[in-house]
Amino acid sequence: MPRRVNLPPADELFRKTVPEATPASPDDAGSSGPSGRVRHDEKMTVYLTSDELLAVEQARLKLRGDLGRTIDRGRLVRAALDIALGDLAEHGTDSEIARRLAAS
């Protein structure tokens, strides 16, 4: 007697589990929230000092301990970027990021 397992069709196995994001206009920058755990089609390389990378790792581990969830560096950076862009969209040149960039 052959043993066969009935599997669901491929379209059910590979269905999208996250709704597709609508393209954001420049006016909406930072207002949609971080993208979280989805496949990302674009890549950006950022170089950090040893101290900056250590700070990111410490923040990630603190959040992991406090929230009890695994948070990777990419999610942490995307969330921080979303906060900074939202502040910039809301406050313009009075935003924290604008003040820091003007001082550097």
C-alpha positions as CSV (number, residue, x, y, z in Angstrom):
1,M,0.0,0.0,0.0
2,P,1.7,3.3,-1.1
3,R,1.9,6.1,1.4
4,R,0.9,9.4,-0.2
5,V,0.4,12.6,1.6
6,N,-2.2,15.0,0.3
7,L,-0.7,18.5,0.3
8,P,-2.5,21.8,-0.4
9,P,-2.1,23.3,-3.9
10,A,1.0,25.5,-4.5
11,D,-1.0,28.7,-4.6
12,E,-2.2,28.1,-1.1
13,L,1.3,27.2,0.2
14,F,2.9,30.3,-1.3
15,R,0.1,32.8,-0.8
16,K,0.9,36.3,0.4
17,T,0.4,36.6,4.2
18,V,1.0,40.4,4.3
19,P,-1.1,42.9,2.4
20,E,0.8,44.7,-0.2
21,A,1.9,48.2,0.7
22,T,0.7,51.1,-1.5
23,P,3.4,53.3,-2.8
24,A,3.9,56.3,-0.5
25,S,4.2,59.9,-1.7
26,P,7.0,62.1,-0.4
27,D,4.4,63.9,1.8
28,D,3.6,60.6,3.5
29,A,7.2,59.8,4.4
30,G,7.5,58.2,7.8
31,S,3.7,58.1,8.4
32,S,3.1,54.5,7.4
33,G,5.1,52.8,10.1
34,P,8.1,50.6,9.8
35,S,7.8,47.7,7.3
36,G,8.6,45.0,9.8
37,R,9.1,41.4,8.8
38,V,8.4,41.5,5.1
39,R,10.5,40.8,2.1
40,H,12.4,43.9,1.1
41,D,13.4,44.5,-2.5
42,E,15.7,47.4,-1.9
43,K,19.0,47.6,-0.1
44,M,21.0,50.4,1.4
45,T,24.5,50.0,2.9
46,V,25.3,52.2,5.9
47,Y,28.8,52.3,7.5
48,L,29.0,52.7,11.3
49,T,31.7,53.3,13.8
50,S,32.5,50.5,16.2
51,D,30.8,52.5,19.0
52,E,27.6,53.1,16.9
53,L,27.4,49.4,16.0
54,L,27.9,48.4,19.6
55,A,25.1,50.9,20.6
56,V,22.7,49.3,18.0
57,E,23.5,45.8,19.3
58,Q,23.0,46.9,23.0
59,A,19.7,48.5,22.0
60,R,18.6,45.4,20.2
61,L,19.5,43.2,23.2
62,K,17.8,45.5,25.6
63,L,14.6,45.4,23.5
64,R,14.9,41.6,23.3
65,G,15.2,41.4,27.1
66,D,12.4,43.9,27.8
67,L,9.9,42.8,25.1
68,G,10.8,39.1,25.1
69,R,10.9,39.1,21.3
70,T,13.7,38.6,18.8
71,I,14.4,41.9,17.1
72,D,17.0,42.0,14.3
73,R,19.1,45.0,13.5
74,G,17.3,45.7,10.3
75,R,13.9,46.0,12.1
76,L,15.5,48.2,14.7
77,V,17.0,50.5,12.1
78,R,13.8,50.6,10.0
79,A,11.7,51.6,13.1
80,A,14.2,54.3,14.1
81,L,14.2,55.6,10.5
82,D,10.4,55.7,10.5
83,I,10.4,57.7,13.7
84,A,13.0,60.2,12.3
85,L,11.2,60.6,9.0
86,G,7.8,61.0,10.7
87,D,9.3,63.7,13.0
88,L,10.8,65.4,9.9
89,A,7.5,65.3,8.0
90,E,5.6,66.7,11.0
91,H,8.1,69.4,12.3
92,G,10.3,70.1,9.3
93,T,13.4,72.1,10.2
94,D,12.3,72.0,13.8
95,S,12.6,68.2,13.9
96,E,15.3,66.5,15.9
97,I,17.0,65.1,12.8
98,A,17.1,68.5,11.1
99,R,18.6,70.0,14.3
100,R,21.3,67.3,14.5
101,L,22.1,67.5,10.8
102,A,22.4,71.3,10.9
103,A,24.8,71.1,13.9
104,S,27.1,68.6,12.2
